[in-house]
C-alpha cells in the first residue's frame, strides 16, 4: 500500500469559528446571531464578531442598544444599516444575491427571513465575495434618462447667495418646530455639495455617495419651507420670481415639487436619513398648501422609509467615527419620535389608521450610554438648564400626545358608554402630567426667564404651540361624547377656549407673512367648530362660559379671514365658521342668553333686531357623530356655497349676522343625512 506524503494529502479546511470571539473566549454557547444575546446582556457588543473565514477574523461594528420598541415592523437583534449609506447588512456581506433578495422586499433589520438566512450561509460558509464589486461598479457606463433628469433638477437650485439667505431663515424660524436637522451637519453637507464638479454630475448620480446624491432633494424642501416664512421685502429673494403675480409660496411649491421629484428619481434602493427628513418637510409643505390628504400619504411613505433604515429600532450603525455615529443616533431618535407623533396626531384629527407604535421608555433605552440617554429624553424636566426645541416636543408627548392612540381606539370602538371610564382616567392623567411641566413651559403663568436670551426667540411661540396641542388632545378626548355626556361638553368647551386663547397669542406674535403655514389654522378651526356646535345644540348649558365662547369664536373667525387671504385652507375654513357664527348670533338673539349672568354680557357689535328668530328644532343628536372639522373639510368636501372673505387686515368686510341664512349659507359636502352638518341645514329652515 502506498502511503501518501503530507503534501499529497487532501487539503483540510480550517474549522470555522461558529461562535463570536467573546463567547469563544468564555467557552459559552453562542446563539450565532449578530450581535449575540450573551454580548448584549453583558453590554459587550463592541467585542462581538465572528471569524467568517479560515483566513482570519473580520471584525464588525456593533449596533448600539437592544430593540425595545414594539413598532409595526418589529426588529430583532440584527444590525442596522448606516444612515448615510444604503440600507443593508453592511460591507461584511456583499454578494451577487444580496440585491436580488432585497428586491423581494425583505427587511434588513430582522433575523427571521430568507435574506437573513442567505447572509448567515454566506458569512459562516466562508464564501469569497471579493470578486463581487460594490453596487457602484454595477452602474451603467453611460448616463441614463434618470441621470439626465437628476442633472436637470439639481441645476434648478437657486444661486448660492439666495440659498444661504433661505437656509438661515429655515434654521432661525422653522427648524425648531420639529428639530429635524442638525444645523452644523447640514451646513457641512451644503458646503460639500457646493464642491461637486460638473464632471461628477455628468458621470451620473449613481457614482455619488448616497448621502451626497440625496442632499439636493432635502435642500429643495428646506428652501420651500423657508419661503413660507421669509420676508416678502427681500430684493435678493424677489429676484427668483420669474412671473407676474408669483408669490414666495408659489416659488416654495415649485421647489418642494422638485425635491419630491428628485427623491422619485433616486428611488428606494439607497435610502438615507436625509430621505426621511426631506419626506417630513414635504408633508409639512403639503399641509400648509391645503393638500392635507396628499400630506397624509406622504407621511405614510416617509414612515416606511424610516423603517427601511431602521429608525424605529433605535439602533444606529455608522461607518464614521464614534462621535459622528452618536450624533446620527440622536438625530434618528428625534426623527422617529416626531414621525410617531405626526402619525397618531393625524390619525385622530383625520380619522385615519395608525401606522406606528412607540413605547417611549423602551425606545429611550436603546441608547446604551446612560448620560446621553438622559440628556436626550429627560432634559425636558429640568428647571435651570437651557431648554431646547426637542424638549418641548418631548414634554408635549409625555404630558398628552402619548394618549392619542388610546383616544383613537375609543373612537374606533364607537364611543361606547362603558369606555367613558377610560376618558376620565386619561383626562386625570393629562391634568396631573401638566402639573409636572417645568416652570418655563407651564400652561398657565409660565416663567419667561429664558425668553429674553439671545437665540431663544422661538421659545414664546413654541410654548403657545405646546399649549394648543395639549388642549387639542383634551378636546379630541371628549369629542366623541359631547352629544351624550354633559361633563364632556363642559370639558370640551374649556379646552376649546384655551386653544383659542393660545392661538390668539400666537397670532399676535407672528408677522403677517408667517401665517401661510398650517399651524395657525387647523387647531383654531377644530376648536371654533366644536365650541360653536356646543353653543348651538345646548344653548342653556355652561352659561358661565357663554360669553368667552362667543368671543373666542368671533376672534377666531376674524383670524381665519385674515389668514385666508394667503392660505387656501384658512379660506375654506373661514366660510364654514362664518356660517356657524351666523347661526350662533341668531341663536343668541332668539334665546336672549346675553343677560343670563352678570359676567357674560357679550353683545355683538352687529346686532340686528329685525332678524327672524332662530329656534333650535326638536332634533335628536343621540345618533349623530360629533363634527370632525379638518377631516370633514378635506375628506367630505365640506363647504358653503358662498365664501366670504376679509378685505382689510383689521376686520371682516361683511356682517354675518345681517345675511339671509337661507340664501347660500347651507353646508355642502358628501356627508350623510344624519351628520351634524346635515342637521344644521335642517335647523336653519
N, C-alpha and C positions, 0 to 999 in steps of 0.2 A: 504494500500500500504506500502510495506516495503521500508524504506529508508536506503540505504547503507551508511555505515560509510566512512569517508575519506580514511581509509586504504583499503576499499573494492573497491573503485572507480578505473576504469582502469587507468593505468599509462599514463600520458600525457607527451610526449617527449618535451623537451625544444625547443623553437623556434631557428632554426639555423640562425646565422647571415649571411645575404646574401650580405652584403657589407663589404668592408675592414674596419678595425678598424678606420682608419683616416677619411674615408668618413662618417662612422657611427657617429664619434665624431662631425664632422662638419654638420651632418644631410643633407648630399648631396646624390644625387642618384649616385649609383656606376654602372659601366658598367660590373662588375663581371668578368673582365679579370684580369690576373696577369702579371705584375703589372697593376693596373687600370690607365686609362688615366688621371684621376684627380691627382693622386700621381705623375705621370710622369711630368705633366705640372707644378706642384709645386716643383719638384725636391725632393720629399719625398718618393722615392721608398723604402728606408730602413724601413719606417713605414707602408708599405703596406703589410698586411697579413690578413688572414681570419680565422674565427672561424669555422673550418670544422667539429667540433664535439661538442655535448652538454656537453662534459666533460671539455671543456676549449679551450683556444687558442693554436694553434700550429704555432709559428712564422716561417716565411720563409725568407731565404736570398733573397734580391732583385737583379735584374740584373742591371748592370751599364750602363746607357745611353739608348737612343732611336735609333732604327734602322734607318739608313739614307742611306744605300746602296741599289742600285737597281740591285741586283745580279740575276743570272739566277734562283736561288732558293730564292725567296723573303720571308723574315721572318716578322711576325707580332710581337706583343709585348710579346710573351711568353718568359719564362726564358730559358737560355741556360745551357746545361749540363756542369758539371765540366770537365775541360780539362784533369785532371788527374784521371778521373773516367769514367765509361761507360756513353755514351751519353744518356740522358733521362731527364725526368722532375724533377728528384731529389728524395731524400729519403722520401719526404712527400707523394709520390704516388707510392706505391709498391703493385701490385695486381697480381693475377694469370693470368689476361687477358693482362697485360702490354706486356710481351714478345710475346704473340700471335699476338697482334695488330702490334707490331714493325716488326714482321716477314713479314707483308704485305708491308713494305717499307714506312710507313708514317713518316713524318718528326717530330722531337721532338721540332721544333722551329716555329711552327705555331699554331694558334688557330682555324683554319678553316678546320679541317679534323676529321675523326672518332676517331683517337687516342685522340685528344684534347677533343672531346665530352665525351669519356669514362672517361677521367681524371676529367672533370668537374662534371660528375654524381657521381663519387666515392668520390671526395673531398666534394662537397656540400651535398651529400646524407649521409654523416657521416658513410660510410662503414667501418667496423672494419677490418683493414688489418694486425692486429697483428699476425694472425695465418699464414700469408704468409711470409716465410722467404726471405732472400736476395737471389740473384742469385747464390751465392757461396754455399748455402745449398742445391741447386738442382744439384750440381755436382755429377757425379757417384762416388761411394765409392772406386773404384779401377782405377788405371791409364788406360787411353785409348791409342789407337795407336797414337793419336795426342800428348799425354803426352810423350810417348816414343820418338817420333820424336823430340819433343821440347828439351828433355834432350840431345839427340844425337847432335843436332845442337849447343846448348849453350856450350857443352863440347869441341867444336872445336875452341872456342875463344883462342887466344894465351896466353902465361903466362903473369902474371901481370906486370913484368918489361917491356916487349915488348909493352903491352897495354899503359903503362904510357908514353913511348917514342913517340909512334904514336899519342896519344891524344895531347901531347904537340905540335907536328908538325901540327896537324889539327888546333889548336887554334892560332898558331903563323903565319901560312902560308895560311890557307884556309878559316876559318870561316868568316873572314871579307868580303869575296866576296858576301855573301848573308845574313850575320848576322842572321843566323837561330837559333843558340844555345846560351844560356846564360852559360858562362863557369862555373861560380860558382855553378849554379844549376846542370849542367851536372856532375861536379866532385862530388857533394854530392850524386847524383844518382849512380855514379860509385862506390863510397865508400859503399853505401847501398847494391848494387848488390854483392860486394865482401863479404858481410856478410851473403848471402843466404847459408843456410846449405844444406848438401847432403840430409837430410831427407825432407827438404822443397821441393826439386825438385822431390823426389820420390813420394810424395803425388800427384803431378800434378800441372800444371801451373794455373789451374782454381782456386786454393786456394791462389794464389799470387794476390796482388793488381794489377789492370790493368796497372798502370804506371810502376810497377816493372817487370811484365811479358813481356812488350814490349821493355824494355830497351836494352836487348842484341841485338835485331834487329837493333835498332838505333846505338848501339856501332859497330856492324859489318860494317855499312855504313860509320861511322866516320873513322874506320881503313882503309877501302878501299880507301877513298879519300886521307888519309894521305900517303898511299903507292905511290900515283901518284906524290907526292912532296918530299918524303923523300929521303935523300942522299943514293945512292946505295952502299956507302962505310961503312955503319954501320954494324959491325960484329954481334951485338946483333940481329938486324932485319934479317940479312942474315941467321941466324940460323933457321929461319922459312921456308926457301927454302928447299923443300924436294926432288926436282928432277933436273937433269941436264938441263941447258938452261932455267930454270924457272926464270922469272923476277918478280920484285916487282909489275908490272902491272898485271901479271898473278895471283899473290897472292891476289892482290886487287880485281880482278874479282871473285875469289873464295869466298872471304869474302862478297862481295856485293851480290852474289848469295845466300849465306847462310842467309844474312839478309832478302832478299826478301822472301825466303822460310819460315823463321820464321814468318813473317807477314801473310803469307798464312795459316800457321798452326793456328795462333791466330784467324784468321777470322775477321769479321766486326762487331761483336756484342759489342765489348768493345774498340772502337777507342779512342785513346788519342792524345794529341798534339805531342807526340813522334812518333806516327804512321805517321803523316803528315811530320814531319821533316825527318824521315827515307825515306819517299817516294820522297821528293825533292832531297836528296842526291843520291838515287838510280837513278833517272832520269839523274842527272848530271854525274854520273859514266857511264851510258849507252851512253850518248852523247860523252864522252871522249873516249869511246871504239869504236866509229864509228857506233853505233847502234841508229841512230837518230830516226828511225821510232818507235822502241821499247821505246825510251825515251819519245816520244810524247804520246804514250799510257799510260805509267807510270805516266806522268804528269796529264793526264786526270783522272786517278783513284785517284791520290793524291788530286786533286781539290775536288772530290766527298767526300773523307774522311774529308777534311777540312770543307766542307759544312755540313757534318753529325754532327760534333761537334759545328757548328755554327760560325766558324771563319769569315764567310762572313757577319755576323750580327754586329760584333764589340762588342757584349755584352758578358761579361765573368761572370760566377757564379762559385765560388770555395768554397769548404768546409773548406779551410785553413784560416789562419789569414788574416787580411786586407792587409798587405804588400805583402804577398805571392800572394794573389788574384790580386793585382795591377800589380805585375811583370809578372804574367801569361797573363794578359790583354795586356800589352805592347808587349810581345813576339807574341801573337796571331795577333795583328795588323800588326806587321812587316811581319809575315809569309804570311798573306793573300795578302799584297801588293806585295811581291815577287812572289807569285803564279800568281797573276794577270799580272804582268809584263812578266813573263815567258810565260804565255798563249798567250797574244797578240803579243809578240815578235815572238814566234814560228809560230803563225798563219800567220803572214806577210811573214816571211822568207820561210816557207814551204808551204804556200798556203793552210792552214788548217782552219777549222771553229774555232770561238772563243767560249769558254765555260764560261767565267766570265765577270762580268761588275763591274765597280767601279766608284762612284762619290767621289773623294778624299776628298773634303771639308765636305760632309755629313758623310763620313766614319770616318773622324777625330773627328767629333763632337760626336761620340758615346762614346768617353772618356769624362765623365762629368767634371772631375777635370780640370779646365782651365789651371792650371800650368803644369800638366802632359801632357796635350794635346799639349800645346805649346812646351814643351821640346821635345816631340817625333816628331811632324810634322812641326815645324817651326825652330828648332835648326839649320838646314842646311843653313839658310840665314845669320847666324851670322859671323862677320868678326874676332872677337877676341877669342870666345870660341873654345876650342879644338874640331876639327872635329871628327866624329865617322863614322864607316863604313855605317850605315844606312843613314847618312846624304848625302853621295854620291849617294846612291840608290834613295833617295827621290829627290835629286837635278836633277838627270837624268830624273826622272818621270815628275817633274814639268816643266822642260825645253822642253823635246822632247817625252819621251815614251808615254805620255798621248795621242799623236796623232796617235799611231799605229792603233787604232780602226778605225779612220777616213780613214787612208791610206788603210786599209783592205777593207773598204766599197767602196772606189774609184776603187780599183782593181776588186772587185766583180761586180761593175756596168759596167765593160768593158772599163774603162779609156776613157769615152766619153769626147768630146771636151768641152761640157757645164760644166763639172766638173772641168775644169782647174782653174777656179777662186778659188776653194777650195784649190788647190795645192799652188797657190800664197799666199793665206791667211795663210795657215799653215807654209809655208816657212818663211813668215814675222814674224809670232808669235814665231817660234823657234829662229830666229835671235834676236828678242827683248828679249826673255827669257834668252838667253845665256848671254846677257849683264848684267843681274841681278845676275849672279852667284857671290858668294863671291870670294875674290881675291885668296884664297888658292886652288880653283878648276877652275879657269878661263881656257878656252880652249886655249888661246894664252897668253904667258908670265905670267904664274901663280906665285903667291907669295909662295915661298918654305920655309917659316919660320918655319912651323911645321914639315917639313920632317926630320929635324935633331934631333928631340926629341926622347927620348927612348920610344919604344913601338909603334912608328909610321912608322916603316919600310914598312908598307903596303900602305902608302899614295901615294908615287910616282907612284906605279903600278896601284893603284885604279884610280888615276887621268887620266892616259893614257887609262885605260879601259872605263872610263866615256866619254872621248873624242871620242874614237872609236864608242861607241854605239850611241852617239848623232848624229855623222855624218852618221852612218848607217841608222838612221831614215830619214835623209835628202836624202840619196841615195835611200832608199825604196820609199820615197815620189815621186821622179822624175822618177823612173824606168819605170812605165807604159807608160810614154810619151817620152822616149828617141828616139824612131824611128819616132815621129810625131811632136815634138816641139823642136826647136833649143835651146831655153832657158833652157829646162830641160836637154838637153845634156851637156850644159856648167856647170850647177849646179851639175849634177851627176859626171862629171869629177872632179870638185873641191872637192866634198865630198869624192870621191874615193881616191884622192891624200891625203887628210887629214887623212883618215883611214889608209892608207899605211904608212904615216909618224908616226902615233901613234903606229902602230903595229911594226914598226922597232925599235922605242924607247923601247917598251915593250920587244922585243926580246933581245935587248942589256942589259936590266936589269935582265933578267931571267937566271937561271942556265940551262944547257942542260937537266938535268933530270926533270926540271919543265915544259917542253914543251909537255908533254904527254896529257895534258888536251885539251878540245875543244876550249877554248877561243882564243888562238893564230892562230887558223886555219880558222874558218868559216867566221870571219869578213874580213880577208885578202883575202880569196877565192872569196867571193862575190865582193869585191872591184876590185880585179885584173881582173876578168872576165868582169865586166861592163866597166872598163876603156879600156881594150884591145878591146872589142867589138866595142866601140865607135870610137876608133882609126882606126879600120879596115873598118868599114862601112862608116865613114865620115872622110876620111883622110885629107881633106882640111879645116876642121873646127878647131877652137880653136888652131891655130898653136902655139900661145904663151905658151900653156900648154903642147905641144907635148913632149918636152924634159923630163919634170918631169914625165909625164905619162909613158914614156918608161922606165925611171929609176925606177919608183915605181913598174912597172910590173916585171922588171928584178930582183930587190932585193926581191920582194915578192915571186917570183918563187924560188929563192935560199933558202929563209927561209923555204918554204914548202918542198923543197928537203931535208934539214937538219932535220926538224921535222919529215918528213915521214919515217926516219929510225927507229922510235919508235912509230909512230902513224899511224894507218891504214887509218884514214880519210885524213890526210895530204898526205899520199902516193897516194891515189886515186886522190885527188885534184891536186897534183903536175903534174901528167900526162896530165890532161886536160889543165892546164896552159901552159905546155911546148908546146903543140900543137898550142895553140893560139899565143904563143910567136914566134914560128917558122913562122907562117903566118904573124905576125906583122913585124918581121925582114925582110922578103922578100918584104913585102909591102913598108917598108922604102927604100929598095934598088930601087924598081920599081918607086916609087913616088918621090924619091930624096927629101924628106922633111927635111932632116937634116940641110940644109942650108937656110931654108925659113926665118929665122930670126936670128939676131945676138946673141940672148940669148938662142937659142935652139940647140946648137951644140952637140947633142948626137950622138956619133959614137960607134957602137957596137964593142967590142974588138974581136968579132968573125966574122967580115965582110968578106964575100967571094964573090968576083966579078964574079965568074963563075956560080953563081946561076941563074936559069931561072927567068925571070921576073914574078912577081906576080901582076896581074891586077884585080881589083875588077870588076866582071862582072856586066852587067846592070840588077841587080835584084831589085825587089820592096820589101821594108820592111814595107809597109803600113799595111799589114795584118798579119805581124809576131809579135808574142808576144816576148817581151824582155826576155833574159835568166833569169831564177831564179836559180842561180848556186847550192845552197845547196839542194833545192828541186829536181832539175834535177839530181843531183848526187845520191841521196838516194831513190827517188821515181821513176825516169825514168831510173835508172841504167846507167847513163851517164858514158862513159869510152872511152879509146882509146885502140887499140889492143896491143900496146907495151907500157910498163910503165917504163920510165927512172928513175933512182934513183941516188942520190949523194953518192959517196964512201967516200968522205972526208968532214969534217965539214966546210971547207973553200970555197967550191965551187962545181960546178956541174962536174960530171965525163964525160960529153958528151957536144957536141956543137949542140944545137937545130937548129942552122941556117945552118949546113952542112949536115943535114939528109934529105934524099929524102922525100918530103912531101907526095908523092903518095904511099909510101911503109909503110903501117901500122900506119899512123897518122890520119886517119879519125875518127870522133866521132861516137861512137856506143851507142845504147840505145833504149828505147821504145818510143821515141819522134815521133811526127807526121812529115809528109813531109813538112809542112810549118813552122816548128820550126826553130829557129835561128841556131841550131846545124846542121840541115839538109842543110840549105843554105850555111853554112860554108864549108861543104863537097863538095857541088856543085861548089863553087867558087875556090876550090883548084885543080880542074881537067880541 
